[in-house]
Amino acid sequence: VQLQASGGGLVQNGGSLRLSCAASGFTLNYYDVGWFRQAPGKERDMVAEINVFDYTNYANSVKGRFTVSRDAAKNTIFLQMNSLKPDDTAVYYCYAKTLARQYWGQGTQVTVSS
């Protein structure tokens, strides 16, 4: 069972990135999934989530700029990030959870230069 996150990198202020999180060993369709992020010296905070009914929820700081989605055929979660700001700089972690279990990806670094 594994979540493999990818797509992070260095981008300029106002740029875009698309994060991916591929699941193996289990089927994402049965899980609520999403993304957290953790900046240096700060707590890990929820960024975006999508539940099994495809209802989405976003942190206020990213509403209108980020979009979370899932692709059942690819068994993958995505986070499209537009209009990136230096405050978005963090390690981004994907997760998948049910009432019984929870899985985390390894994290991918996103750095936004000013």
Secondary structure, 3 states (H helix, E strand, C coil): CEEEEECCEEEECCCCEEEEEEEECCCHHHCEEEEEEECCCCCEEEEEEECCCCCEEECHHHCCCEEEEEECCCCEEEEEECCCCHHHCEEEEEEEECCCCEEECCCEEEEEEC
